[in-house]
């Protein structure tokens, strides 16, 4: 079934199951995953049991499992346009900083 046909909850369930399987494939305990991800053990347990997770925690879990590349296509590299580069370079003239002299 295409992911487009899944509800948001079903999609999160598939992501959750994939993360759990990857953790088990790596012979990693929930406690080890929590440590590597910088999250609490309770948060990892709750995530695997089906409770919601915020996007920052999900990114930390992906990173700890070595799966960060799975979301790479969602984060394109921002490349400035040629005009922005031209305008940025023409405005980037060095400015002199004022130096205050100590009184006394």
C-alpha positions as a Markdown table, in Angstrom:
| # | Residue | x | y | z |
|---|---|---|---|---|
| 1 | Unk | 0.0 | 0.0 | 0.0 |
| 2 | Unk | 1.3 | 3.4 | -0.9 |
| 3 | Unk | 2.1 | 5.8 | 2.0 |
| 4 | Unk | -0.3 | 8.3 | 0.4 |
| 5 | Unk | -3.1 | 6.0 | 1.3 |
| 6 | Unk | -2.2 | 5.8 | 4.9 |
| 7 | Unk | -3.6 | 8.0 | 7.6 |
| 8 | Unk | -1.1 | 10.1 | 9.6 |
| 9 | Unk | -1.4 | 7.7 | 12.5 |
| 10 | Unk | -0.7 | 4.7 | 10.3 |
| 11 | Unk | 2.3 | 6.4 | 8.8 |
| 12 | Unk | 3.7 | 7.2 | 12.2 |
| 13 | Unk | 3.1 | 3.6 | 13.2 |
| 14 | Unk | 5.1 | 2.4 | 10.2 |
| 15 | Unk | 7.9 | 4.8 | 11.1 |
| 16 | Unk | 7.8 | 3.7 | 14.7 |
| 17 | Unk | 8.0 | 0.0 | 13.7 |
| 18 | Unk | 10.9 | 0.7 | 11.3 |
| 19 | Unk | 12.8 | 2.5 | 14.1 |
| 20 | Unk | 12.2 | -0.4 | 16.5 |
| 21 | Unk | 13.3 | -3.0 | 13.9 |
| 22 | Unk | 16.4 | -1.0 | 13.1 |
| 23 | Unk | 17.3 | -0.7 | 16.8 |
| 24 | Unk | 16.8 | -4.4 | 17.3 |
| 25 | Unk | 18.9 | -5.1 | 14.1 |
| 26 | Unk | 21.7 | -3.1 | 15.6 |
| 27 | Unk | 21.4 | -5.1 | 18.9 |
| 28 | Unk | 20.7 | -1.8 | 20.7 |
| 29 | Unk | 18.7 | -1.6 | 23.8 |
| 30 | Unk | 16.1 | 1.1 | 24.4 |
| 31 | Unk | 18.4 | 2.5 | 27.0 |
| 32 | Unk | 21.4 | 2.6 | 24.6 |
| 33 | Unk | 19.2 | 4.3 | 22.0 |
| 34 | Unk | 18.0 | 6.8 | 24.6 |
| 35 | Unk | 21.7 | 7.6 | 25.5 |
| 36 | Unk | 22.8 | 8.0 | 21.9 |
| 37 | Unk | 19.8 | 10.1 | 21.0 |
| 38 | Unk | 20.1 | 12.3 | 24.1 |
| 39 | Unk | 16.5 | 11.4 | 25.1 |
| 40 | Unk | 15.0 | 9.8 | 28.2 |
| 41 | Unk | 14.4 | 6.1 | 28.3 |
| 42 | Unk | 10.8 | 6.8 | 29.1 |
| 43 | Unk | 10.5 | 8.8 | 25.8 |
| 44 | Unk | 11.9 | 5.9 | 23.8 |
| 45 | Unk | 9.6 | 3.4 | 25.5 |
| 46 | Unk | 6.6 | 5.7 | 24.9 |
| 47 | Unk | 7.5 | 6.2 | 21.3 |
| 48 | Unk | 7.8 | 2.5 | 20.7 |
| 49 | Unk | 4.5 | 1.8 | 22.5 |
| 50 | Unk | 2.7 | 4.2 | 20.2 |
| 51 | Unk | 2.6 | 7.5 | 21.9 |
| 52 | Unk | 3.3 | 10.7 | 19.9 |
| 53 | Unk | 6.7 | 12.2 | 19.5 |
| 54 | Unk | 7.8 | 15.6 | 18.4 |
| 55 | Unk | 9.8 | 16.2 | 15.3 |
| 56 | Unk | 13.0 | 17.1 | 17.1 |
| 57 | Unk | 12.9 | 13.8 | 19.1 |
| 58 | Unk | 12.3 | 11.9 | 15.8 |
| 59 | Unk | 15.3 | 13.5 | 14.2 |
| 60 | Unk | 17.4 | 12.5 | 17.2 |
| 61 | Unk | 16.2 | 8.9 | 17.0 |
| 62 | Unk | 17.0 | 8.8 | 13.2 |
| 63 | Unk | 20.4 | 10.2 | 13.9 |
| 64 | Unk | 21.2 | 7.7 | 16.7 |
| 65 | Unk | 20.0 | 4.8 | 14.4 |
| 66 | Unk | 22.2 | 6.0 | 11.5 |
| 67 | Unk | 19.1 | 6.7 | 9.4 |
| 68 | Unk | 19.3 | 10.5 | 9.0 |
| 69 | Unk | 19.7 | 10.1 | 5.3 |
| 70 | Unk | 16.0 | 9.0 | 5.1 |
| 71 | Unk | 14.9 | 12.6 | 5.6 |
| 72 | Unk | 17.6 | 14.3 | 3.5 |
| 73 | Unk | 15.4 | 14.8 | 0.5 |
| 74 | Unk | 13.1 | 16.9 | 2.8 |
| 75 | Unk | 15.9 | 19.3 | 3.6 |
| 76 | Unk | 17.3 | 20.6 | 0.3 |
| 77 | Unk | 20.5 | 22.6 | 0.3 |
| 78 | Unk | 19.6 | 26.3 | 0.1 |
| 79 | Unk | 21.6 | 27.8 | -2.8 |
| 80 | Unk | 21.4 | 31.6 | -3.2 |
| 81 | Unk | 20.4 | 32.9 | -6.7 |
| 82 | Unk | 23.1 | 34.5 | -8.8 |
| 83 | Unk | 21.4 | 37.9 | -8.2 |
| 84 | Unk | 21.5 | 37.4 | -4.5 |
| 85 | Unk | 25.2 | 36.5 | -4.7 |
| 86 | Unk | 25.9 | 39.6 | -6.8 |
| 87 | Unk | 24.0 | 41.9 | -4.4 |
| 88 | Unk | 25.5 | 40.3 | -1.4 |
| 89 | Unk | 29.0 | 40.7 | -2.7 |
| 90 | Unk | 28.5 | 44.3 | -3.7 |
| 91 | Unk | 27.2 | 45.2 | -0.2 |
| 92 | Unk | 29.9 | 43.3 | 1.7 |
| 93 | Unk | 32.3 | 46.2 | 1.8 |
| 94 | Unk | 34.5 | 46.1 | 4.9 |
| 95 | Unk | 33.5 | 48.7 | 7.5 |
| 96 | Unk | 35.8 | 50.4 | 9.9 |
| 97 | Unk | 35.0 | 49.8 | 13.6 |
| 98 | Unk | 35.3 | 52.6 | 16.0 |
| 99 | Unk | 37.7 | 52.0 | 18.7 |
| 100 | Unk | 37.0 | 53.6 | 22.1 |
| 101 | Unk | 40.0 | 54.9 | 23.9 |
| 102 | Unk | 40.2 | 54.3 | 27.6 |
| 103 | Unk | 39.7 | 57.5 | 29.7 |
| 104 | Unk | 42.3 | 58.3 | 32.1 |
